[in-house]
Amino acid sequence: MTDLPFGFGPSDPDDANRKPSDQAGQGNPFDFNQLGAMLSQLGAMFSNQNASAGPVNYDLAKQIALQQLAGKGGAGLGFAPDQDKAVTDAVHLAEMWLDPATALPAGSRTVQGWTARDWVERTLPTWQRLCDPVARRVSGAWVEAMPAEAKEAAGPLLSMLGQMGGMAFGSQLGGALAQLADEVLTSTDVGLPLGPEGAAALLPANIEKFTEGLERPASEVMVFLAAREAAHQRLFTHVPWLRQRLLDTVEEFAKGIKVDTSALEQMAGQIDPSNPESIEEAMKSGMLEPQTTPEQKAALARLETLLALVEGWVDVVVFDAVGERLPGASALRETLRRRRASGGPAEQTFATLVGLELRPRRLRAASALWKLVGDQHGIEVRDSLWEHPDLIPSADDLDDPLEFAERLGNTRKALEDPMAELERTLAEEKKAEDKKPDGSPDA
């Protein structure tokens, strides 16, 4: 779990130690134009607060993300028509190769090439679902823990802090989205269905940067990533419960957020209501950081297992589809495995946003399990396990994939021929009874 919960960032030691006299040193005259711009932006933030009801100011988040991307140059521009066509052609080719590798049909209704700006705009609704529960708990948990007389004494201050919290969360979210948008390769690159349902989307400009250090042809990398995106879309489209289960697990994590009331009492003794700086210092002190609870640990374990199963299935299916067709498939597979399992900047950003790490730590174990099940029972049986959440492997099954594959085979035999399975069970019980000495008690 990240050291920095959603909405709180590390304090700048330079700012903390800076004296008022340092603000106007020689060679650094006071810039009234800069002050005016800052005040104008602050006014816009407050004026837009009502337009973004809830614990996070998403209008501000979007504005900051797009501004930061524009500052990096060209983020708001499109890309060459041949790149858009390359995305479409790559996905169509990948779909054909995937057909014999999985029982799940194509799930992409549209194919799109996105800019970084497109990614921000089209994934923001899903980020709202992910961030709202966590932000609401972080901003509201300490208020809930306050004694009634303290709430009454605080009065309008609580409402003001709520508005400021919404802007603080929105500001942090905007910066995080800008970082992610500059790095992600597809709409499912972080393991969650962030984009519109049924839309396979790749980011050609980011893929071009990603390809530079791989020493592989750009077209080969594009097709490999298109196959991963298309495989994710098949899973999220034809497994109706999966998208909801992933998002619900994040919400379950948020519900477990609790604040140490003793820390709240300690903080209350340090705040001077007439001194706003004392409030800011208390917020930065870390005393209000949520405590990890057993409920959160359980939700995190479920999320990591489910992410590993999704990424492991995609890993196996994509390699089966392209392994013999793309010369660099093995190298690309290993590169993407390490990128996902080790947790790059994207995963670290998500950890800062919602307080947990979106990392399939057991990706290789999940890949081995799906490969074993497919080899022993066929792709139809393997993919049928996604029909219901109770059928998919558990964290314990990742520890012993051989036992899971054997148990799956016995279960299917029982379903296909229940009478034969009943006779086998009765025969085993009779054999066990015959081995008991006379008069011995049951075990």
Secondary structure, DSSP 4 states (H G I P E B T S, - for coil): --SS-TT-----HHHHH--GGGGG-TT----HHHHHHHHHHHHHHHHTGGGS-SSS-HHHHHHHHHHHHHHHSSTTS---HHHHHHHHHHHHHHHHHHGGG-SSPP--SEEEE--HHHHHHHHHHHHHHHHHHHHHHHHHHHHHHS-HHHHHHHTHHHHHHHHHHHHHHHHHHHHHHHHHHTT--BTTTTSS--S-TTEEEE-HHHHHHHHTTTTS-HHHHHHHHHHHHHHHHHHHHH-HHHHHHHHHHHHHHHHT-B--HHHHHHHHTT--TT-HHHHHHHHHTTTTPPBP-HHHHHHHHHHHHHHHHHHHHHHHHHHHHHTTT-TTHHHHHHHHHHHHHHT-HHHHHHHHHHSS----TTHHHHHHHHHHHHHHH-HHHHHHGGGSTTTS--HHHHH-HHHHHHHHHHHHHHHH-HHHHHHHHHHHHHHHHHHSPTTPPP-
